[in-house]
Each structure stands twice: as structure tokens, then as C-alpha cells.
């Protein structure tokens, strides 16, 4: 989440809140850098890009 991930105001805005907000709008979020390649490939296949 970068530097912005460190900013938490009023008990909201933590990493889990940001992940949930992204997933709620269908953004693919990787829990680990090791998953990035497979997740990208799957998303590209699902969207007809490969």
C-alpha cells in the first residue's frame, strides 16, 4: 500500500479497509508478491487480453 498505507485516521483506513474497498470494486488484490504473476495471468485471460 506504500506510504499512504501507513496513514490511519479515526481508526479507519488500515490495510484491510483498503484491500476490502479495492476488492469491492473488482480490483484484483494480491495477498503476496508470489501470487502476482498467476493473478495477472488469470485476470488477463478473464478479460480476453491473452
Backbone torsions as a table, in degrees:
resi	resn	phi	psi	omega
1	UNK	NA	-5.2	178.3
2	UNK	68.5	-165.4	-176.9
3	UNK	-60.6	-38.8	-179.4
4	UNK	-60.4	-25.7	178.6
5	UNK	-66.9	-19.2	-179.5
6	UNK	-82.8	-13.3	-176.3
7	UNK	-88.9	118.2	177.7
8	UNK	-128.0	119.9	-178.5
9	UNK	-115.4	129.0	176.6
10	UNK	61.4	30.0	178.7
11	UNK	77.1	4.3	178.9
12	UNK	-120.1	159.3	176.8
13	UNK	97.2	15.6	176.0
14	UNK	-74.6	173.7	-177.4
15	UNK	-56.6	-44.4	-179.1
16	UNK	-63.3	-37.4	176.9
17	UNK	-63.8	-41.4	-179.8
18	UNK	-67.7	-42.4	178.2
19	UNK	-61.3	-46.5	-179.8
20	UNK	-61.3	-42.8	179.7
21	UNK	-62.8	-41.4	178.7
22	UNK	-66.6	-45.4	-179.7
23	UNK	-64.7	-32.3	178.4
24	UNK	-62.0	-24.2	178.6
25	UNK	-109.8	26.7	172.8
26	UNK	65.6	28.1	172.1
27	UNK	-82.6	133.5	177.2
28	UNK	-77.5	122.4	-178.6
29	UNK	-118.1	125.4	179.6
30	UNK	-90.5	131.1	177.1
31	UNK	-78.4	-16.1	-176.8
32	UNK	-149.7	143.1	175.6
33	UNK	-58.2	-27.2	-179.9
34	UNK	-66.0	-20.6	-178.6
35	UNK	-91.6	-10.0	-172.2
36	UNK	-55.4	-47.9	-176.8
37	UNK	-60.3	-48.0	-179.0
38	UNK	-65.8	-43.2	179.6
39	UNK	-63.5	-42.0	178.0
40	UNK	-63.2	-45.2	-179.7
41	UNK	-61.7	-44.9	179.6
42	UNK	-62.6	-44.1	-179.7
43	UNK	-64.0	-39.8	179.5
44	UNK	-67.0	-39.7	177.3
45	UNK	-64.5	-44.6	-178.8
46	UNK	-61.9	-26.9	-178.2
47	UNK	-103.2	14.4	175.3
48	UNK	67.3	25.5	-178.6
49	UNK	-91.2	-18.6	174.6
50	UNK	-140.9	NA	NA
